[in-house]
Amino acid sequence: MEHQPPPFFNRGPAPLVRLSFFVSLAILLMVLDARFRYAESVRQVVALAAYPIQRVAMAPVDLFNGVVNYFGSAAALRAENAALRTQQLRAAPELLQLDALKEENNQLRRLLDASERLPRKAAFAEILYAARDPFSRKVVIDKGSQSGILPGEPVIDDVGVIGQVTRVYLLMSEVTLLSDKDQAIPLQVLRNGLRAVAYGGAEGGMLDLRFMAANADIRNGDVLVTSGIDGTYPPGLPVATVARIERDAAYAFARITLAPTAGTDRYRQVLVLSNEAKPPPPEPEQPARKPARPKRPRKAE
Amino acid sequence: MQLQAQAQRILLPAKPSFIVLTLALGLLFNLLPWRSMTAVPDLTAMVLVFWCIHQPRRIGIAIAWSLGLLLDVGNGALLGQHALAYSVLAFLAFAVHRRILWFPPWEQALHVLLLLLAAQALTLVIRVAAGADFPGWSYFTGSFICAALWPVLNFLLLLPQRKPEIVDENRPI
């Protein structure tokens, strides 16, 4: 008979063996995630397991907010109410004319044979938390694929664009903020229509306006809005203001730093704009795979 | 049961439910909405190191790996980044678990600081290799706060094991 050690001495594989197994598993996952994006299904499953813990982690914050709201004095609420009413009244003239202007704009576009701008659907969402990852800038919102959120949709708050949905789970989605290093957004200077692209990753949550010629007509305090040429962001949403311009004759481009208009530090309510309103792509050439339709008699030209 | 160098008393066995509870609390703490603060201590890592040192037969690399995966998904980080760091952390804690208990808590904290810094440095190397920017030296502050909290955590997590089973006023020891 072969000699076996008694089972109470048996401690399984050696620690180094276990370590190498789990390290290689982790490295495999990382490579699949970073290079090939194959790990999304694993992520979806683990996300479902993590969801209850995340909701419970939100509870103390909700409780704190509830207590603050409960004891918030009536005077403060009344003041806020009055301020909001004034704001609404101030915006009323533009809002009242908006419908008429929209209709007029559409008619003019029709006259010019330009495609009409279609309204976009918007989904209301709330920021749950900022992802705790010092290497990227993301927030997590409380609507997911169950509410029809799709990856790539722009996210705005009451004053401007905050970012783009980059990953969708069943009940939550991740929004990458504009200040993330890998995020870019096409912009237009409101004053003169100059187009440019802003990149995140500047220090202090600022944006970089790259590849602008050193003599470009751009000034401190200029407002930049989305240009809409990417088809993702609707045109005309405020994004940032120019904070600093450094023109150096040694470089072909000016160094322009932008301060984002919207911030995620103030309110938790955001709007996710849907991408459905994208104009349909031009009809491709009909391939031969479709059964031949009965040919219509063509008009003689 | 194990001997504590300072207290010289025999501890009760740890309850598995208590271990699970503390790890879950650590996870909850890590998933609290931290509003992009960088210097937040990684409490999950610390509780994990504690149990890897005190109960190395119950808590090991497999559990560390799964906890790391949960955090990866919860934080939207690179999948496997925390899992790798926590596996290495658990391995290192296992490697020092026999000698570290002979030190008083403050000197244990120095050991733990080195382990946590090693795990953080590993994460940093992975993310920089994957194309991220260096987030600044404040990134490492969390580990120092963790190490400063270690004596408190040590005391709190050992409390249930210090409780006498039968209270007897006339017992000699």
Contacts between the chains, C-beta under 8 A, distances in Angstrom:
chain1	res1	chain2	res2	distance
A	11	B	57	7.2
A	15	B	60	7.8
A	15	B	61	7.2
A	15	B	91	5.9
A	15	B	94	5.4
A	15	B	95	7.4
A	16	B	91	7.7
A	18	B	60	6.8
A	18	B	61	4.7
A	18	B	62	7.2
A	18	B	91	7.8
A	19	B	61	5.8
A	19	B	87	6.1
A	19	B	88	7.1
A	19	B	91	4.3
A	22	B	61	5.2
A	22	B	62	6.9
A	22	B	64	7.9
A	22	B	65	4.6
A	22	B	83	7.4
A	22	B	84	8.0
A	22	B	87	4.3
A	23	B	84	6.0
A	23	B	87	5.8
A	23	B	88	7.0
A	25	B	65	7.1
A	25	B	80	7.8
A	25	B	83	7.7
A	26	B	65	6.8
A	26	B	68	7.6
A	26	B	80	4.1
A	26	B	81	7.8
A	26	B	83	4.4
A	26	B	84	3.7
A	26	B	87	6.4
A	27	B	80	7.0
A	27	B	84	6.8
A	28	B	80	7.6
A	29	B	69	7.9
A	29	B	79	5.0
A	29	B	80	3.5
A	29	B	83	7.0
A	30	B	78	5.8
A	30	B	79	6.6
A	30	B	80	4.1
A	30	B	81	6.5
A	30	B	84	7.2
A	30	B	126	6.8
A	30	B	130	7.5
A	32	B	79	7.7
A	33	B	78	5.9
A	33	B	79	4.0
A	33	B	80	6.6
A	34	B	78	6.0
A	34	B	130	5.0
A	39	B	79	4.8
A	39	B	80	7.9
A	42	B	79	6.7
A	43	B	73	5.6
A	43	B	79	5.8
A	46	B	69	5.7
A	46	B	70	6.4
A	46	B	72	7.7
A	46	B	73	4.4
A	47	B	73	5.0
A	49	B	70	6.8
A	50	B	31	7.8
A	50	B	70	5.0
A	50	B	73	5.2
A	50	B	74	4.9
A	53	B	24	7.4
A	53	B	27	5.7
A	53	B	28	6.4
A	53	B	31	6.0
A	53	B	70	7.2
A	53	B	74	7.3
A	54	B	31	5.4
A	54	B	74	5.9
A	56	B	28	6.1
A	57	B	28	4.9
A	57	B	31	4.0
A	57	B	32	5.2
A	57	B	33	7.5
A	58	B	33	6.9
A	60	B	32	7.0
A	61	B	32	7.3
A	61	B	33	5.6
A	128	B	33	6.9
A	129	B	31	7.6
A	129	B	32	7.5
A	129	B	33	3.3
A	129	B	34	7.4
A	129	B	35	7.9
A	130	B	33	6.5
A	130	B	34	6.7
A	130	B	35	5.4
A	130	B	36	4.7
A	131	B	75	4.8
A	131	B	76	4.3
A	131	B	77	7.4
A	132	B	30	6.8
A	132	B	31	7.7
A	132	B	34	5.2
A	132	B	36	7.8
A	132	B	40	6.9
A	132	B	75	4.9
A	133	B	75	4.9
A	133	B	76	6.3
A	133	B	77	4.6
A	134	B	38	5.2
A	134	B	135	4.1
A	134	B	139	5.4
A	135	B	77	7.5
A	135	B	127	4.6
A	135	B	132	3.9
A	135	B	133	7.2
A	135	B	135	6.0
A	136	B	76	7.4
A	136	B	77	7.7
A	136	B	132	6.9
A	137	B	36	7.0
A	138	B	76	5.1
A	140	B	76	6.9
A	167	B	76	6.8
A	174	B	76	4.7
A	181	B	132	6.8
A	181	B	133	5.7
A	182	B	131	7.8
A	201	B	133	6.5
A	265	B	35	7.2
